[in-house]
Amino acid sequence: MLPYLEGHPGDPGRLHDEGRVTRVAVEVAREHVGALFGARPREVVFTSSGTEAVNTAIWGAVERADGRDGRIVTTAVEHSSVLDACDRSGVELTIVGVDREGRFDARDVVDAIGANTALVSVQLANHEVGTVQRAVPEICAAARAVGVLVHVDACAAAGHIPVDFAALGADLCSVTGHPWGAPKGAAALLVRRGVRVPPFVVGGSQERARRGGIEDVPAIVGFGAAAAELLDGDRLQEEAADARRLTNAIEAAATSVDGVERFGPRDPEARLPNLVCLGLAGVEAEPVLLGLDQRGVAVHSGSSCSSELLEPSPVLRAMGVDADRSLRVSVGWPSTDAEVEQFATAFPVVMQQLRALRNPEQPRLETPTVERPRLEREG
């Protein structure tokens, strides 16, 4: 990224030499991102975030369906960017429920599709409990058979499990790069060849008139470089295996404490390798989060974009489990065994100390406050 932060100020939309050099860098990144996600380069539209990609897909699909009554079919465990965009779309919304492991059934989604449906929007994997939604290809096939657009939110899955846009059969797919090493502000909407949706950001003809505004060249170059690294050999599988090993250790340490359980699928292969969602009986999540933070361990309460609100999790509520007391612990490519051991040491102490506040006769363990190496990376 450094040459495009320091020495190449060219606008990739210009014909002069500086512009052409920058354009080449953007297009090489587009090729790498497309290859990683099973898309043609021309199907990749760079955006500033996964949220922008989601908003573009949902509002664009509704605008595209102008003249129909309009309805969106989605599920109860979608990311807030999906549900909020659906709420503000101005059309009727059908929300399909899930089971206690966070899975939606393809038949339930397909049965909700009607003559006035403008869009089906479903996630590929859950951002909070990690459930991989194996029903997505069946939903895409059924919706496309009746001429209904399908948007797949793959932001939580991207970089952690294989995402193949062509194989999914979706019309639109949102992906982001920052959880797996790309810079923040680097994401994309994959748009199937032949599908046209109005741009969300207008005022220019960049991205083949699908997103106005000059491209963020350094972020795009970084996105492409991170994608190229994951394309190298078995890197994606190797990183997923390492993340699974670390999260298995986190789960084992956490669930050894009385009253702590893991939410999500029982089968490890049915959930993302990089995160664990924990239920905490009898202890509020916020003091646990703060206690771990004092010991150099960063975790979330709830999803990655709503944890600062410290409100009950809509995902867990939809699953029918305790939505008020949960921790989301994730690992990334820089996470180490030492950081996981730090969590394993600190978590039981924090839990015991908080429970002792309710029962003063319970002995309290002590652990020193430490410097702040991070277990949690953005993700």
C-alpha positions as semicolon CSV with decimal commas, in nm:
position;residue;x (nm);y (nm);z (nm)
1;M;0,000;0,000;0,000
2;L;0,284;0,242;0,077
3;P;0,360;0,353;-0,281
4;Y;-0,004;0,459;-0,322
5;L;0,001;0,646;0,009
6;E;0,327;0,826;-0,064
7;G;0,431;0,836;-0,427
8;H;0,140;0,766;-0,664
9;P;-0,126;1,038;-0,626
10;G;-0,278;0,963;-0,965
11;D;-0,655;0,941;-1,013
12;P;-0,723;0,597;-1,167
13;G;-0,992;0,753;-1,383
14;R;-0,748;0,978;-1,571
15;L;-0,555;0,904;-1,889
16;H;-0,222;1,057;-1,789
17;D;0,069;0,838;-1,681
18;E;0,006;0,868;-1,308
19;G;-0,357;0,775;-1,360
20;R;-0,273;0,474;-1,575
21;V;-0,023;0,341;-1,316
22;T;-0,284;0,371;-1,044
23;R;-0,552;0,211;-1,264
24;V;-0,333;-0,093;-1,317
25;A;-0,293;-0,133;-0,940
26;V;-0,669;-0,117;-0,887
27;E;-0,740;-0,370;-1,161
28;V;-0,477;-0,615;-1,035
29;A;-0,642;-0,596;-0,692
30;R;-0,980;-0,654;-0,855
31;E;-0,847;-0,970;-1,021
32;H;-0,714;-1,104;-0,689
33;V;-1,035;-1,030;-0,499
34;G;-1,245;-1,186;-0,775
35;A;-1,027;-1,497;-0,781
36;L;-1,054;-1,539;-0,403
37;F;-1,432;-1,521;-0,407
38;G;-1,508;-1,708;-0,729
39;A;-1,611;-1,400;-0,926
40;R;-1,507;-1,246;-1,256
41;P;-1,304;-0,926;-1,209
42;R;-1,579;-0,724;-1,375
43;E;-1,825;-0,854;-1,115
44;V;-1,626;-0,691;-0,831
45;V;-1,744;-0,346;-0,718
46;F;-1,518;-0,197;-0,451
47;T;-1,692;-0,028;-0,157
48;S;-1,584;0,141;0,167
49;S;-1,725;-0,129;0,393
50;G;-1,937;-0,440;0,408
51;T;-2,220;-0,220;0,533
52;E;-2,205;-0,006;0,218
53;A;-2,205;-0,320;0,004
54;V;-2,513;-0,450;0,190
55;N;-2,696;-0,118;0,162
56;T;-2,619;-0,098;-0,210
57;A;-2,752;-0,449;-0,269
58;I;-3,073;-0,410;-0,070
59;W;-3,175;-0,059;-0,167
60;G;-3,060;-0,112;-0,525
61;A;-3,270;-0,427;-0,559
62;V;-3,578;-0,247;-0,423
63;E;-3,528;0,048;-0,660
64;R;-3,472;-0,194;-0,948
65;A;-3,811;-0,351;-0,877
66;D;-3,990;-0,017;-0,924
67;G;-4,347;-0,075;-1,034
68;R;-4,396;-0,390;-0,824
69;D;-4,551;-0,378;-0,478
70;G;-4,218;-0,490;-0,338
71;R;-4,126;-0,722;-0,054
72;I;-3,800;-0,847;0,097
73;V;-3,754;-1,192;0,248
74;T;-3,474;-1,223;0,503
75;T;-3,401;-1,404;0,832
76;A;-3,403;-1,318;1,199
77;V;-3,028;-1,366;1,248
78;E;-2,900;-1,126;0,984
79;H;-2,643;-0,858;1,061
80;S;-2,779;-0,519;1,168
81;S;-2,666;-0,368;0,837
82;V;-2,906;-0,604;0,657
83;L;-3,201;-0,571;0,893
84;D;-3,170;-0,193;0,925
85;A;-3,144;-0,153;0,547
86;C;-3,450;-0,375;0,502
87;D;-3,643;-0,175;0,762
88;R;-3,565;0,149;0,579
89;S;-3,632;0,016;0,231
90;G;-3,996;0,122;0,235
91;V;-4,129;-0,220;0,135
92;E;-4,292;-0,507;0,319
93;L;-4,054;-0,734;0,510
94;T;-4,088;-1,107;0,581
95;I;-3,849;-1,240;0,846
96;V;-3,789;-1,615;0,864
97;G;-3,702;-1,772;1,198
98;V;-3,418;-2,008;1,294
99;D;-3,356;-2,305;1,522
100;R;-3,157;-2,306;1,849
101;E;-2,831;-2,340;1,656
102;G;-2,903;-2,032;1,446
103;R;-2,990;-2,217;1,123
104;F;-3,265;-2,119;0,884
105;D;-3,435;-2,381;0,670
106;A;-3,428;-2,343;0,291
107;R;-3,793;-2,448;0,265
108;D;-3,904;-2,174;0,505
109;V;-3,721;-1,907;0,305
110;V;-3,839;-2,036;-0,033
111;D;-4,200;-2,069;0,086
112;A;-4,191;-1,701;0,188
113;I;-4,113;-1,590;-0,170
114;G;-4,417;-1,446;-0,342
115;A;-4,508;-1,279;-0,669
116;N;-4,417;-0,936;-0,533
117;T;-4,083;-1,033;-0,379
118;A;-3,809;-0,794;-0,492
119;L;-3,521;-0,955;-0,302
120;V;-3,416;-1,242;-0,081
121;S;-3,126;-1,150;0,150
122;V;-2,959;-1,424;0,355
123;Q;-2,625;-1,461;0,530
124;L;-2,365;-1,724;0,445
125;A;-2,242;-1,750;0,804
126;N;-2,352;-1,585;1,125
127;H;-2,142;-1,303;1,261
128;E;-2,214;-1,380;1,626
129;V;-2,242;-1,756;1,680
130;G;-2,066;-1,866;1,361
131;T;-2,341;-2,083;1,211
132;V;-2,258;-2,170;0,849
133;Q;-2,583;-2,157;0,651
134;R;-2,572;-2,461;0,424
135;A;-2,917;-2,382;0,286
136;V;-2,793;-2,082;0,084
137;P;-2,725;-2,252;-0,255
138;E;-3,072;-2,413;-0,251
139;I;-3,232;-2,078;-0,172
140;C;-3,039;-1,905;-0,451
141;A;-3,145;-2,167;-0,706
142;A;-3,511;-2,153;-0,607
143;A;-3,527;-1,773;-0,607
144;R;-3,351;-1,734;-0,939
145;A;-3,588;-1,992;-1,092
146;V;-3,875;-1,751;-1,030
147;G;-3,682;-1,437;-1,126
148;V;-3,618;-1,303;-0,774
149;L;-3,280;-1,147;-0,692
150;V;-3,077;-1,299;-0,409
151;H;-2,824;-1,112;-0,198
152;V;-2,587;-1,315;0,018
153;D;-2,410;-1,143;0,306
154;A;-2,075;-1,323;0,317
155;C;-1,891;-1,064;0,526
156;A;-1,857;-1,291;0,830
157;A;-1,752;-1,587;0,617
158;A;-1,502;-1,410;0,391
159;G;-1,143;-1,504;0,458
160;H;-1,239;-1,774;0,709
161;I;-1,413;-2,035;0,493
162;P;-1,424;-2,070;0,112
163;V;-1,669;-1,830;-0,055
164;D;-1,750;-1,913;-0,418
165;F;-1,982;-1,655;-0,569
166;A;-2,037;-1,852;-0,888
167;A;-2,111;-2,177;-0,706
168;L;-2,355;-2,011;-0,465
169;G;-2,565;-1,891;-0,755
170;A;-2,637;-1,555;-0,592
171;D;-2,701;-1,233;-0,783
172;L;-2,532;-1,010;-0,526
173;C;-2,280;-1,091;-0,253
174;S;-2,122;-0,865;0,010
175;V;-1,766;-0,935;0,128
176;T;-1,518;-0,746;0,344
177;G;-1,147;-0,778;0,410
178;H;-1,049;-0,623;0,743
179;P;-1,119;-0,930;0,964
180;W;-0,851;-1,131;0,779
181;G;-0,572;-0,882;0,719
182;A;-0,693;-0,632;0,460
183;P;-0,713;-0,267;0,570
184;K;-1,025;-0,127;0,727
185;G;-1,236;0,045;0,466
186;A;-1,181;-0,228;0,205
187;A;-1,482;-0,430;0,093
188;A;-1,675;-0,522;-0,219
189;L;-2,014;-0,603;-0,361
190;L;-2,004;-0,889;-0,609
191;V;-2,263;-0,833;-0,883
192;R;-2,347;-1,123;-1,115
193;R;-2,284;-1,054;-1,479
194;G;-2,598;-0,917;-1,643
195;V;-2,752;-0,792;-1,318
196;R;-2,801;-0,416;-1,295
197;V;-2,881;-0,237;-0,971
198;P;-2,881;0,142;-0,928
199;P;-2,575;0,278;-0,746
200;F;-2,605;0,377;-0,381
201;V;-2,324;0,636;-0,403
202;V;-2,393;0,865;-0,700
203;G;-2,214;1,155;-0,860
204;G;-1,953;0,981;-1,073
205;S;-1,905;0,696;-1,317
206;Q;-1,637;0,507;-1,125
207;E;-1,658;0,129;-1,083
208;R;-1,825;0,107;-1,426
209;A;-2,094;0,350;-1,310
210;R;-2,186;0,125;-1,017
211;R;-2,036;0,342;-0,740
212;G;-1,957;0,711;-0,768
213;G;-1,650;0,871;-0,613
214;I;-1,276;0,834;-0,658
215;E;-1,150;0,493;-0,552
216;D;-0,962;0,449;-0,222
217;V;-0,655;0,318;-0,401
218;P;-0,437;0,227;-0,096
219;A;-0,723;0,034;0,067
220;I;-0,808;-0,144;-0,258
221;V;-0,444;-0,237;-0,317
222;G;-0,424;-0,372;0,040
223;F;-0,744;-0,569;-0,013
224;G;-0,599;-0,724;-0,327
225;A;-0,269;-0,806;-0,156
226;A;-0,446;-0,979;0,134
227;A;-0,659;-1,176;-0,114
228;A;-0,348;-1,278;-0,308
229;E;-0,189;-1,413;0,011
230;L;-0,493;-1,629;0,086
231;L;-0,483;-1,757;-0,274
232;D;-0,128;-1,881;-0,219
233;G;-0,135;-2,261;-0,182
234;D;-0,349;-2,383;0,107
235;R;-0,321;-2,062;0,310
236;L;-0,695;-2,026;0,371
237;Q;-0,728;-2,384;0,492
238;E;-0,415;-2,355;0,707
239;E;-0,531;-2,035;0,875
240;A;-0,878;-2,182;0,930
241;A;-0,728;-2,491;1,093
242;D;-0,512;-2,277;1,321
243;A;-0,809;-2,059;1,416
244;R;-1,016;-2,369;1,490
245;R;-0,742;-2,499;1,719
246;L;-0,731;-2,169;1,911
247;T;-1,107;-2,136;1,945
248;N;-1,135;-2,497;2,060
249;A;-0,892;-2,410;2,339
250;I;-1,091;-2,098;2,425
251;E;-1,414;-2,296;2,437
252;A;-1,260;-2,567;2,654
253;A;-1,122;-2,313;2,902
254;A;-1,444;-2,112;2,917
255;T;-1,690;-2,401;2,947
256;S;-1,486;-2,555;3,228
257;V;-1,631;-2,274;3,441
258;D;-1,969;-2,361;3,592
259;G;-2,260;-2,190;3,422
260;V;-2,079;-2,114;3,096
261;E;-2,198;-2,266;2,769
262;R;-2,122;-2,223;2,400
263;F;-2,398;-2,105;2,171
264;G;-2,427;-2,220;1,811
265;P;-2,393;-2,552;1,627
266;R;-2,260;-2,849;1,820
267;D;-2,073;-2,970;1,512
268;P;-1,750;-2,764;1,482
269;E;-1,755;-2,801;1,103
270;A;-2,096;-2,633;1,095
271;R;-1,962;-2,305;1,236
272;L;-1,691;-2,055;1,151
273;P;-1,346;-2,148;1,281
274;N;-1,254;-1,808;1,420
275;L;-1,514;-1,725;1,683
276;V;-1,687;-1,861;1,992
277;C;-2,006;-1,722;2,147
278;L;-2,038;-1,794;2,518
279;G;-2,344;-1,779;2,743
280;L;-2,277;-1,665;3,100
281;A;-2,526;-1,779;3,363
282;G;-2,577;-1,543;3,655
283;V;-2,319;-1,282;3,550
284;E;-2,371;-0,975;3,336
285;A;-2,156;-0,958;3,024
286;E;-2,037;-0,599;3,066
287;P;-1,838;-0,649;3,389
288;V;-1,685;-0,968;3,246
289;L;-1,580;-0,775;2,936
290;L;-1,429;-0,497;3,148
291;G;-1,257;-0,743;3,382
292;L;-1,094;-0,919;3,089
293;D;-1,001;-0,583;2,937
294;Q;-0,812;-0,493;3,255
295;R;-0,613;-0,813;3,209
296;G;-0,520;-0,738;2,849
297;V;-0,786;-0,949;2,676
298;A;-1,033;-0,782;2,438
299;V;-1,365;-0,953;2,370
300;H;-1,709;-0,841;2,257
301;S;-2,052;-0,864;2,407
302;G;-2,282;-0,951;2,118
303;S;-2,205;-0,892;1,751
304;S;-1,906;-0,705;1,614
305;C;-2,112;-0,398;1,521
306;S;-2,357;-0,382;1,812
307;S;-2,146;-0,477;2,113
308;E;-2,083;-0,116;2,211
309;L;-2,458;-0,083;2,269
310;L;-2,452;-0,362;2,529
311;E;-2,810;-0,453;2,443
312;P;-2,966;-0,801;2,430
313;S;-2,852;-0,988;2,120
314;P;-3,125;-1,016;1,854
315;V;-2,944;-1,319;1,711
316;L;-2,955;-1,507;2,041
317;R;-3,311;-1,395;2,101
318;A;-3,411;-1,541;1,764
319;M;-3,237;-1,867;1,860
320;G;-3,438;-1,888;2,182
321;V;-3,138;-1,876;2,416
322;D;-3,028;-1,621;2,678
323;A;-2,983;-1,301;2,481
324;D;-2,873;-1,082;2,773
325;R;-2,548;-1,245;2,888
326;S;-2,308;-1,342;2,613
327;L;-1,946;-1,292;2,512
328;R;-1,817;-1,316;2,158
329;V;-1,451;-1,420;2,149
330;S;-1,272;-1,424;1,815
331;V;-0,921;-1,484;1,688
332;G;-0,742;-1,365;1,377
333;W;-0,431;-1,438;1,177
334;P;-0,199;-1,272;1,434
335;S;-0,348;-1,451;1,738
336;T;-0,111;-1,672;1,938
337;D;-0,121;-1,959;2,183
338;A;0,011;-1,722;2,450
339;E;-0,287;-1,489;2,403
340;V;-0,529;-1,780;2,429
341;E;-0,352;-1,893;2,746
342;Q;-0,390;-1,539;2,878
343;F;-0,766;-1,565;2,823
344;A;-0,776;-1,912;2,980
345;T;-0,603;-1,778;3,291
346;A;-0,801;-1,456;3,323
347;F;-1,154;-1,572;3,243
348;P;-1,210;-1,806;3,544
349;V;-1,069;-1,543;3,779
350;V;-1,297;-1,270;3,646
351;M;-1,600;-1,496;3,665
352;Q;-1,521;-1,604;4,021
353;Q;-1,459;-1,249;4,139
354;L;-1,787;-1,127;3,994
355;R;-1,980;-1,415;4,144
356;A;-1,814;-1,346;4,480
357;L;-1,973;-1,001;4,476
358;R;-2,307;-1,177;4,502
359;N;-2,176;-1,428;4,755
360;P;-1,914;-1,258;4,977
361;E;-1,825;-1,586;5,149
362;Q;-1,690;-1,733;4,823
363;P;-1,306;-1,717;4,808
364;R;-1,165;-1,484;4,544
365;L;-0,878;-1,565;4,311
366;E;-0,633;-1,298;4,208
367;T;-0,444;-1,248;3,885
368;P;-0,217;-0,954;3,803
369;T;-0,319;-0,679;3,566
370;V;-0,100;-0,711;3,258
371;E;0,004;-0,515;2,952
372;R;-0,226;-0,535;2,656
373;P;-0,141;-0,790;2,390
374;R;-0,463;-0,856;2,207
375;L;-0,646;-1,182;2,164
376;E;-0,927;-1,006;1,980
377;R;-0,867;-0,867;1,634
378;E;-1,133;-0,694;1,428
379;G;-1,364;-0,963;1,300
